[in-house]
């Protein structure tokens, strides 16, 4: 089994073993053993929920430092639409992007441009009808990962379109290489860096370095949180460069839930949901076949959409308000970069689609021998039935079922459950008391009663 890369990781020195993360992980990917949390890599979807709720800040995300851009001759920033929501309305989009350039980048291309391309192409994906409705958005990698882990039967429902981030990187690289005779740039000279609001996208960036079309390569992911201070300091300095902000209001509205679905308008029945627990509830409905009348489902792991990412700074509701206000003020100001015919040609070329389909994530079987695996499954059922069914997490597993699995796999003991331990201690106390009583001399009344027997 290939080792998975994850942006989310644990700082053991800060972990107190409090089980807060264990009780909130949507895929049961965390255990607490020996007073420290442990992340089960094959179950982790990099949603960042544990980062968000850890009271001790022991969960972190691996991203690239700003200085990593120095490895390239020509540095390109592709900021997520969420970046615009981190700053007050008095700073124009051009001013924010100018500040981004001033801290070390040669060029800036908004990911909202890629979002426009993907959004306008959704109708092409639905043309001709699909048997596996609703079609599910691929824009949130945490949701795609969730489906691979918890809803493998729905993997085929995920749209084959690449993410806006990936398409934006491709457009930037193609544009620079097409002008290489004038700018003298080679592919290895160009470093494209995504300004990310979340851990899941940072993981996706790392995957792009070793797989897929080289034109889609993104050379690093820098968190919005890490850039916020230098960007804030640069906002009031220097002359604002006009024309950097070329994305439409519809494009940067992808930062909030419903931004992608809005491209389908009233032509299609669509549903958009944010927050990982809410997404799971809807995916349960889809898996049971109760939402086949819906054409498109947009699920975003973070509350409010990408504005709620764990690597952002601003309150997600405030950031959402700012995005919506900017969109209202700019609506209709930008002409789409591609005509309808050019867009259809781009779509038909295949460059907008993933080269490899997503597959369900493979888990280690209980046993290589099928008969033994069945025996272990039955043992799990038996152990689970003997546990209290409270799912309190005090055993170090997220629930009784997970604890039973851990016992069978040899990772835990039944007495790790405090209720089982309590019952055994009560039994031991009773037996100890009986043994002590047996060793004491009998009273005259007890002797009389014993003789009468």
N, C-alpha and C positions, 0 to 999 in steps of 0.2 A: 504494500500500500504506500503510495507516494506521501511524503511528509507535506503537510499543508503549511503555508505561511499565514500568519495572523498578525495584524497590526496590534490588536489588543493583547496586553500581557500583564503579568502580576509582579508587583514589587513586594517580595516576601518580607522585606524589612519593615514595611508599613502595615502589612496585613495583621489584623487582630483576631481573625477567625470568627468574626461576629455573625456570619451566615446571611447577612443582608443581601449580598450578591447572589448567593445560592438560591434564596427564595424568590428572586426576581428574574433569573435567567430564563428566557423564553424557550430554550431548547434543553434545559437541564444539563448544561455543559460544565457546571461547577460542582466540586466536592470540597468539603473541609475535612482534612485529615491532619492529625498532629497539631491542631491549632492554627493551621494555615490553609488558605484556599488553594485549589488546584484547578486549572482549566483543562478540560478534555478537548483536545485540539479538533478531533473529528466532528464534534458536536457544536463547536463555536461558530457563530455566523458573523462575528465582528459587528454586531449591532450597536455596541457601545453602551448598552443598558447598564452593565456593571460599572463602567466608568462614571456614568451619570449619578448612580445612587450610592457608590461606596463612600461611607462617612469618613474613612481614613485616607482617601485618595491613593489607595493601593493598586487600583486598576488604571493603566495608562495606555496610550496608543503610540506605536512606532511611526514617526514621520521623519521627513528630512529637514535638517536645519537650513536656514537661509544661505549659509556659506557654501552649501553643496552646489549652488548654481555656478560657482567660480570654476568648476571643472570644464565648462563649455565656453566656446568663443562667442556664441550668440545665444542669448538667454531669453526664453519666451515664457510668459506667465499666462496660464489659462485659468482665470478665477471662476469659481462656482458662483451662480447667481446670488447665492446667500450673502456674498460679500457686501452687496449694496445695502442689505438690511442691517449691517453692523454699525452704520454711521448715520448721523442725523440728516434731516432733509436739506439743511442749509448747504451741505456739500453735494455738489452735482456729481453725476456718475463719471463725467470726464475728470473732475477733480480727484475722485477716488482712484481712478485708473492711472492718472498722472502720478499720484503718490506711489502707486505700485511700481511704476517704471522707475521712479527716482531712487528706489532702494536697491536697484541693481539689475533690473530687467531691461532688455533692449526693445522688447515688443510685448504687447498685451492683446490677447484675443479672448473675448468673453465666451465662456461655455454656453451661455444663452444662445449663441449663434448655432451651435450644434443642437441645442434643444429645439430651436425653430425647425431645423431640418428633420429631426426625428418626429416632432409633433405633426408636421404637415405630411409625413409619410405614413402615419398610422392608418389613414384611410386605405392606402395601397395594400397594407397588410390584411385588411379586412375584406377587400374586394374579392368577389367570387365565392364568399362564404367560407366558414371554417366549421369543422365538426367538433372542435374542442373549445367551445365558447364557455365562459368568457376568455378572451385573450387577456393576458396579464402583462403589465408593464415590466420592462427589464431595467428601468432607470435606477431603481434602488437596489444596489447589490446585496444589502442585508436581507431584503425580502426574497431575492432570487436564491440566496444561500439558505434561507429559512425553508423555502419550498424543497430544495434539494435534500434537506435534513428531515423535515417533519411531514412534508406533503409530496413525496416522490412521484405520485401518480399525476400531479399537476405540472410536472416539469415541461411537458409538451405544450402547455398552454402559454408559456412565457414567449413573448414576441422575440423574433430572431434579430431584431434591429439592435445595433450597437448602442451603447450609452451615449448621451450628449457629450460627455467628457472625452470619450474615445474619438468620436467624429470631429470634435473641435481640434484635437491634437493632430488628426489626419489632415484636416484642412490647412492648419498652420504649417505643417511640414511640407505638404504638397506645394503650397504657395511659395515658400522660401526656396525650395529646390527648383521650382519652375523658373525662378529669377536668379538662379545660381550664376549665370553668366555675368550678371550685373553686380551681385553682391559677393560673389566669390566663395559662397558657403558650400560645404560638403555636409552630408548627412551627419557625420560624426561631430561636426562643429555645433550642431543645433541641440540645445537642451531645452526640453519642454517640461514645465513644472505646473502641476495642478495645485491650485489653492483650495484645500479641502475643508469641508465642514464636519467630516465624520471619519471614523476609523474604517468602515467598510469600503469606502472609496480609496483610502490609502492602501488597503489590501489589494484592491483591484488594480491600482497603479503598479504595484510590485509584480503582479501576475503578467502585466503587459510587457514587462522587460524580458520575459523568457518564453512567451508564447504568442501565437497569432501573427498577423501581418506586421512586418517591421515599420510600415508607415503609420501604424496606430500606436507606436511606442510612446510612452510617457516616461520621462527620465527621473521623475521624483514627485513626491506629494509633500507639500508644506502646509501645516495647519493654519487656519485662520487665527487661532488663538496665539500662535507664535509670531504672526505678522502684525497683530493688532497694534501693539505699542509702536513699532517703527512706522507703521502706516499713519497712525494718529499724529505722530510727531511731524510727518512730512506733509500733512494735509494743508497746513497754512503757509507752506514755503514754496517759493518759485512760481513760475507762470503756469497756468493751467493749459494743457495741450488739448485743443479742440479736436473733435472727430474720433476720439478713442472709443467712445461708447457708440457702438453701431448695432446693438441688439434691440429687438423690438420689445415692447412691454409684455407681449405674450411669451417671449423667450425667457426673460428673467423672472417671470411669474412662476416658473417651474420651482422656484425656491419654496413655494408654499403648496400645500395639498390642493389638488384640483387644477394646478397649472397645466399639467400634461393633458388631462381629460378635456379641458376646454377646447382643444384643437378639434375634437370630434363634434362639438356643439350639439345641436338637437338632432343631427342626422343619425346618431347612434345612442343607444342606452348605455351609459357609463356610470361607474361607481368609484368614488375616490375616498380612501380611508387613511388616516394617519395614526401613529402610535402602535407599537408592535403587538400589544395585546388585542387591539381592535382588528389589526390585520389578520391575526390568527383566527379570530372569531369568524371573519368573512371567508377566509380560506377553508375553514371547516364547512361552511355552507356550500361553497363551490365544490368541495370534494364529495359532498353528499348529493350533488346534482340539483340543489335547490335554487341555483342562480343562473340557469342556462339561458334565461331570457335577457341576460346582461351581455352586451357586446365586448365591453372593455372594463378591466379592473385596474385601477391605479392604487397601489399600496405603498405607503412610505413608513419606514420603521420609526422615525422620530416624530414626536408630537408637534403638529403644525406643519410638518414637512421638513425639508432640509434646513430650514431656519432653526430647528430644534436639535441639530447635530451636536454631538458631545465635544466637538472641537471648535465650537463657536464661542463668542463672548457675550453678545447681547441676549437679553431675555427673549425667548422664542416668540412670545406674543407681541412684544414691541417690534422685533425684527419683521414679523409678518405684517404688522400695520404699516411699517415703512415701505416694504415691498409693494403692498397694495396701493399706497398713496403715490409712489413713484409710477406705478403702472397706470393709474388713473390720469396722472398728469401728462404722461408720454404716449398715451394710446393713440395709434394711428400716425405717429411721427416718423416711423422707420419703414422703408420699403424692403420687402424680403430680398435676400441676396440672390436667390435662385428663382427663375420663372417656373411655372407649373411644368412646362415641357422639360426644362433642364433638370428639375427635381425628379421627374419620372425617369429620365435617362440615368441619373445618378442611382436611383433606387434599383433599376433594372441591371446595372453593372455588377451588383453583388457586393460592392465595396461598403455598403451600409449595413451588411449583415455579418453576424458572427460566422467564422469559418467552421467552428465545431459546435454542435448543439450541446446545450447543457444536459448533464446526466445526473441522476440521483447520486447522492454521496454514499459511497460504499462503507459499510461498517464491518468490523471484525466479527465473524460468526462466533457463537457460543462455543462451538467445537467444530473441527474440520470433519469429524465423523458425524454423519447425519443422525444416526440413531442416538449417539451421545448428546448431540445438540437438542434433540427432542426430550431426552431425559432431563437435561439441565433446564429446559423451558418449563417442564412439569414441576421441577424443584422450585423454580422461581415462583410459579403459581402457588405452590404449597406454602412457601415461606411468606409470601405476601398475604395470604389468607390468615396466617398466624400473627401478623403484625396489627397494630391498633387502627391503621387506616387514617390517621390524623394528618399525615404529611406535614409535620411540624418543622422538619429540617434539623432537629437537634442531633440526629445520628451522623450528620455530615453529608447526607444525600438530600436531594430536593423533595423526595417523597418516599412512601413505603415501597412502591414498585421499584424505584431506582435503588433503594437500599437492598431489596431482595436480589436484584441483578448483581449488585456489587458483592454480596455474600457468596453467590454462586461462582462469580469470577475470581473469588479469593481476595478481594480488595477490602472487605469489611467483615465484621462479626455480628452475629445477631444481637449480642448484648450491647452493641453500640447504640441500640434503641433504648432510650432512658426508661420507657415503659416496660420493656422486657427485663431490663436490669432491675427495675424496682420490684417487679413480681418475683424475680429470682432472689433478691435480697430479703424480701418478706418471707419467702419459703425457707431460706437459709436461717433467718432469725427464728422462725417457728421451730425448725428442727433443732437448732442450737438450744433453744429454751427447753424443748422436750428432753434432750440429752442431759442438760443440767439437772432437770427435775429427777431423771432416772438415777442420778448419782447421789441424791440426797437421802438421808435416813427417813423411814416412814414414821408417821405419827402413830399414836396408840389406836386412833380411830381407823387409819388406813391399814394397820396390822390386823385389827379385828375383822375389817371388811375382807382382807385378803384371806384370812383363815376360814371365814364363812364360805368362801368360794371353793 
